[in-house]
Amino acid sequence: MSATPIRQLALQGAAVILVLSLAWPYYGWQAQAMPWLQTSLTIGAVALAIATLSRQPWWWRLIHGGFMPLVWATQQLAIDPGWFLLGFILLLLVYRGALSGQVPLYLSNPQTVDALDRLIETQEAGSFLDLGAGLGSTLVPLADRWPERRFTGVENAPLTWLGGRLLSLGRPNLDWRWGDLWQTSLTGHDIVYAFLSPAPMARLWEKAQREMPPGSLFVSNSFRVPDIEPSFVIDVPCQPPRPLYCYRT
């Protein structure tokens, strides 16, 4: 079973159905109230077992094992449901990409910015595009260092886009855009940079090959393009390691 959100939801649902299909008849026959603490712990154990047997990544196993016990614990706090709605809206505004395309928010560190700065110089890149630009932690310092070169950032999470838009003000060489990376043209850019996740890399490389000029560079922070050998790799001196995989189109 793959680690897609729908299948993970199905896995958790299977654990819930399995446990409740046994617990409800048993406690109903005994005319006893359902012991929800024990039931939630059992659901968590069953979900953990299924996740382990289906070879899910370790973080998904933790999520499955702790989800229902945390639901029970949260219910005991008697929190007003409006707070959960507010929290969901705020998360959606910041992490929309994780929901729509399995692309969470990652911020590039200063060491990565320095490595990209050197890459722009060595490649004599006149145009740099950041797909999933976040708050502008990459583009803003690069635009300041290279005022004569053109930088473009694309972001689709509303609150993140707004933060990046405010931080990018006053830089005429930085074009900050609201948009979907799949609808963004890669034509005319010397370097296209992405710090996304493993999920979209194969499809994104196909898009880069179709649209980017011959000889330009597609640079992926931390995540390789499956089954494609990079033209070269830049080892960024940081912890945890964040190598830049560079692919010549």
Steps between C-alpha positions, in 0.01 A plus 500: 500500500641837402519800732235711325258688730192314370654160566619606843145610578376162378751324725384691807138441402561127470638490855198692632250275321676182608511593869149650519343208311616278785466739794148631433327160486694378803421795728148524360438135593642566846286816532811696593622840391783502250835562681628761256850529646568129458327501162711790369818331621398178326426686176842663522669162553314343207577799273867480600504127420341553158739787422796282598381199297443724195853645542402861548775756581573527870331840540174361359518215749527750785210702362279192468589369844436829677210645302197350677651521853566870433144544375374353828736719707395813310131416551562487875615862491157615379650760264250713307476362141551849363866487600551189289339673203726802548806277525401315184453826308837633613677176406330503161613858439862407573524135391263488205767330286519204738129435451479557124832357386685333792733800513555632853656836585879483507718807554846510345780572747773766458758239394275395212456864398880539493533186284236631258673837494822333380303292249341812350847651462665195344209431265465870411127458554295804410165357610421291809161341577402359841206256491333499841677813615356498854579821686779600263783366718687413179396772257515810718873472590590389146313793347689735733835350399427511126295815426577476127354148467139387488336288772152349506322325786180295477297408812145368541442500878310825572654606830850396394462684170391816686798482736738456209333781308556742788862389546570540127379860477748754370685258271421576136701198382280259703166393351287344777209298361195320632456179301521126450842365409342268241347799321824700516706516182867409544590651164771766501654420840867406533454335841180351640522417870262280700495393866187284498473129587567165330140477375504747206862459384451261207215703353682829562811375318286409198361854506851645527619299199206622293520868590847604615756621245773251403800529730308658790498352849222341703609496867324292765577552867529165687281291268632312196313451176421126499719287271683805359867563575565867582751689288672597825426527872581791730561392859373780721689524834203480736320262734290313413663456157321690220678408173405683183437259213568682172360371171602644165210517253 
